[in-house]
Amino acid sequence: MTQSLRERAMIELRAFAVLSVYLWICFGALMLYKSAILRTEGVAFLPLGFAALKAVVSAKFLMLGNFLPISARRSGERLIVSMLRKSLVLLGLLVALTIIEEAVLALIDGRPVAEAMAELAGGSAFQAGTSLLVMLLILFPYVGFRTLGEALGIENLFAVLVQRAGAAVTPKD
């Protein structure tokens, strides 16, 4: 069954919207946590708009990454290995595209690129590493859901997720 260009575009747009909302929830939760910590020090901080913007930009990058041949499951590869590899590949892509984006924005704003890169890393290698770990933990469920959907069929995955305990799921071809 072939899909029309319009149908395919709607599916991709829906996937983009769902991914953006998922990332906004994750980034927003991190911002709320950071805000709670900073409030104990007397600093008011709650950039949920920034979290939404970052979610949309990150979703755009991740959707692009899904079209890369390296993100496809390899023949004979265990599902968990595929999920971990895809998560790491997408994390690498996200980091590379974020660096490029920040460098371009710094040049547009007339700021030194080195200053923008220092701000991006959070000021220390520990903060940068922690940010990468958190992003990997955010990416893994997304990649896992997507990979399981590819393996089982997205309709079957949704049926399993929303069925009541003990109910039988009829696989769809």
Secondary structure, DSSP 8 states (H G I E B T S, - for coil): ----HHHHHHHHHHHHHHHHHHHHHHHHHHHHHHHHHHHHTT-----HHHHHHHHHHHHHHHHHHTTSGGGS--TT--HHHHHHHHHHHHHHHHHHHHHHHHHHHHHHHT--HHHHHHHHTTTSHHHHHHHHHHHHHHHHHHHHHHHHHHHH-HHHHHHHHHS-TT-------
